[in-house]
Every structure is written in structure tokens, then in C-alpha cells.
Amino acid sequence: MKKLIFLSFIVFNLNGQSLKTKFNWHNLDLSEDGIRGMSTEKAYAELLKNRTSKTVIVGVIDSGIDIKHEDLKDKIWVNNKEIANNGIDDDNNGFIDDINGWDFIGGKDGKDIEQEQLESVRLYKSLSEKFGEKPSKRIKKKNKADLALMEKLKVEIDSKKSEATQYLPMYKNMLEKITQAEDILLKSIGKSTLTKEDVQKIDDQNVERNVRAAKQVWLNLNAMGATKADIQDGVNHFEEELNYNLNENFDPRKIVGDDLKTLGYGKYGNNEVTGPDAMHGTHVAGIVGANRNNNIGVKGVADNVRIMTIRCVPNGDERDKDVANAIKYAVDNGAEIINMSFGKPYSPEKFWVDEAMKYAESKGVLLVSAAGNESEDIDEHVHYPTRTLKTGSEIGNWITVGASNFEEGENLPADFTNYGKKGVDVFAPGVAIYSTVPGSKYEEKQGTSMASPAVAGLAALLKSYFPALTAKQIKTIILESTVKLTGQEVNVPGEKAKKDFSELSNTGGIVNTYNAVKMAIQISEKQ
């Protein structure tokens, strides 16, 4: 499931848009810019300016991408071996008219899945049908593990339903208040957009009572870190949970029309890669490789990439077969880096995903994965997909990424990020990341979903400028070149306790493009 976090911090202003910190902060440098980004701009300015690069394909497995976005359209992968819209599999890769990628949650008629159940709900429904309303003692005794899982799932699902039922009216009430307040304030100041500075300048002595009240409501919500867009996202989230994600009777898979018991690689889906909700995937794609040279929008980490769009992540939990097929598709069609900004706590067909990951490893493809946003230790609470196979062994072409904040000190790890001394490799900027969204627009989003493509972009940059590097070498460089923060005591996400930052991942560091490029130069000169 793709999951974004929508809380604000301090506010800056860029072209009328409220930003919570410096523009492009995730690519900035602590010593030069005063904020702990990845030092990407410094690397381009000092280490890469006279070097040539080759184009690298990055597979973005996500919700879909706005391939016409002004800052992405020149960076989208095009399958030149395929003739568009002729209904023929020209390149014999098993997929008809896959010009920019493939949609594994779409039907042959062009329709797409937008909403899905959580995996916990699908599992619970399956187990409930297995046991029936009144299971015999013999069946319960014979299937103790499944019975325990079913009972555990019911508690989890009921808890989520209760939470959504409680919070939805609260968010709706806040949305109504901020909408009314903004309408009054915009009318009062005679503008079409609203900034914090505009609101603060309103003179209480010279406006009517309703304007003063609207000003107070708006500023109070803003101080809480709540924008109208954030609150609307909250309303949408809880409505979708109740209507779709947690609804045992909801089943959109008939749109696809596939056999869920088989992988069916090349047998289902369509070539419509944007989908009905491309917000998440478009934002991720911009972090990886938005055009750095067009003087508009934002700057991706990598400057010479083509982004392959692979859609398999709905508003709900992705299915294991789709993830497995998406990985295989990316590998088969030339992706050298794959970003996976999604995840879930259950993986019933993990064996399919395991085979796809091993296939990627055998082909020298690096997999980069978001650690998740549950404020949990994933050494104890598994977040799928994971590099650990069902056999207990691990694949080596994998990086798991936690999210760091733009704040220094105890708030350095994002309060939502998952962590793990073993399970998380590195941290990367994942709070208030300003990037592309559908309709040639730009917004801040946050989550480990944003941290992962920052690392995928770095991996692509290294492969682009140093093409002889292998996936495992790139992984080693990224991990060993992190800025180590041993001795820095920080808040443990989701807990009141504090730990040394080095205890939250196996490197104890934050990725750094400048250090990574410097190390890549040294290694390449020896090869």
C-alpha cells in the first residue's frame, strides 16, 4: 500500500505556495546550505560537471505516473521496439503496445483498478470461508495456526474500522471549517490564492467579525500543520478505508479478469500506465529524475534517466502476483534500478515475489524499497516486500530506506518512519519533499515513499556516470558513503524513548550523493 504522511512543520513561501522548509532541501548540503540534505547539488557542481553519462532506465513500480507532466515528459521511458497502438506485440516481450510500461491492475477493456482491499481483509475473508460460521472442534484443532491468524486479523480490522469511524467526522468538520475560512479570507483580500503571510497581514481593526473569526480558524489549523489539501487527504483516506480497504464485500479484481491462482505473466493487464490516481507515482518519479535542465519545477536526483512506468499499486494493498510480475517486467525490459515505494504487513504469495527478486539479482538489477510508515521496528514487525526470502536467506541486490527529517537533533528521524538495526539499511530525506504531481503541478509529500526514490535516484546517478559499476558495488558505495551520526541521540519513532541514531539502521547513516560519487570515482579509477 502506498501511504503518505500529511503533517506540516514551519512554513516558507515559493511562488505563492507554502513550503515547510527550503526548496529542494533533500538535494542540499548541510555545510553549504544549512540543512541536512543529500549534497546532490554539491556533487553535480564539484565532481560531475566535466563528466559524461549514459542513460539509465529506472523502473518505478507504483500507482501510475502522469507521463505528460511538464517536468517528466522528456524523462519517460519509451519502448522503441514497439509500434504504438497497432494491437501487435512487435518486440515479442509478451505485452502488446507497451510503449511506456505496463498496468498490471487494468483490464483488457482499458479500465483500471483504483481502490482495493487491504491484504489483511483478503486473508480474513479467505480464512472465514475456510472455517465457516460454526467450525467443528476437529477443524479448529487441525488448523490452529490459521485460526489464530484469523482471530488476530479480526482484531486488527475492527480496530482500523473503529479508528476510521472516529476520525472521519473530525476531518470532515475541519475541512468544512477551513473551506469556509479560506472562502471568506480570499474574498476579503481579493486574491485567488492564500498564504500565511497574507492572512497574518489582515488588520483585525479594519475587517468585519466573520473575517477575524476566519483568520483565527485558518491560523489555528495552520499552526497544527493542517492545510486544506492535507485535511482533504485525511477525509479521502478514512472514506476509502471504510468503503473499500476494510470492506470485506468489495472486490474490484473482476476489472482485471485474471486467474488469481496463477502468475499469468503477459496474460493480463493493459498499457494504460497513468491510471485513475497517479498522485503517488508521479511524486515518486519526480524525486528520481525530474528534468534538471528545463528551468521549471523541481530537480530530480538523477539527470540522465528514463523512467519506466509499471502500475500495480492501488489505493489499498497490492497483490503479490502483480508485484512479482512488475519486477520481472522491469528487468526484462532493461531497467537497471527498480524503486518500490509500497508495502504491507502480510504477503500470502511471497514465494512469487521471492522468485522475481532472485531473478532481478541474477540480472544485476538493484531493488530499492521504502521501509514503511508505521513507526515500527521492522526487525520485529515485518514489512513486505523484504529482502529475506522464505528460505531464510537474503538477496544482495536490495536497499531498504527509512526517512529522515530536515530538522536536526532529536527529531532527525521522521516520526512516522519504520526503522531496524538489521532491516533498514540507510535513511534519506523523506519529510516535506517538494515534487511533481499530476497536471504539471507540484506539492510537498512525505513518507518513506519519498525517501526510497531519493536513493533509487542516487543509484541511477552512479550507474549513469560510472556504468561499469555492478548493482552490488552501487549498493556498497551508497551504504558505506553515508554520513554516520553515531553519538546523536534521537527520538525513536512511535515511542517516547530515545536511542542513538546508529541503532535505527545497519549503517547508522544518511545517504550522501557527494560522498557516494567521490567513492565511485575512486573505485572506477582502480577498475
Disulfide bonds with the S-S distance in Angstrom:
none
